[in-house]
């Protein structure tokens, strides 16, 4: 296994991976041949020479003991606490009540979900008619809480769930300027040459993909209510093809020194559209990048 980098962007700056993170990732190489004693053990190294001492130190570092184990604060016992609250209490009160009245023994601690205020506000204002069990399931579901278009469609899902006892996937995705409309636009462009998609279209496709994953996640738990599983699976495949079609032809500005800077030429001409690379240019970029990786590996190995 080869580490391409031992640093990551934490939202503010580049920071080094912790010893535990490096051990966990490197453990994938250690699992090589674990079921056959005759096979060789796995090996792990780095793509860049200056990262190799960091890797060696992290692998040799002792494993830190586990200080605590986290449990879900909104488990089955939270329903008992909610029954003691006044009728119509918001979900935020349940979260606060659970943290105050519950006790845990060492080494267990309650783990409360991030962005609790935003999540509770959405559930209380846009999904307040759901049952407590459905609200708790919504909290732990794969929801993109920062994506406003996602939350708009999620509110339609919840409305369908409460009023019809079934969530009509296609209807919720088509209502208003839904993400399904943008998928159909991209699919129409796929039949007529290179894409003319914008960043907004890509964001809509990503949002649609997240919504379909969420719908399929809910189907596994409530198959009667979230019953359009076949439609979700078909739309997911269509969305992935549309995303792949767009991303393969979009140049993100990292132009090779051996190729003309298409974006710069278009800006000079007063054209701010997204720059696209044809198949020949993409193939040449991949070959140049592969050669760079090979040369870097040879320099690290001392050849």
Secondary structure, DSSP 8 states (H G I E B T S, - for coil): -EES-SEEE-SSSEEE--HHHHHHHHHHHHTTTTT-TTS-----EESSGGGHHHHHHHHHS-------EEEESSSTHHHHHHHTS-TT--HHHHHHHHHHH----TTEEEE--SSHHHHHHHHHHHSTTS-HHHHHHHHHS---TT-HHHHHHHHHHHHHHHHHSS--HHHHHHTTT-HHHHHHHHHHHHTSSS----HHHHHHHHHHHHHHHHHHHHHHH-TTTS--HHHHHHHHHHHHHHHHHHHHHB--S---TTS--HHHHHHHTT--S--B--HHHHHHHHHHHHHHHHHHHHHHHT-
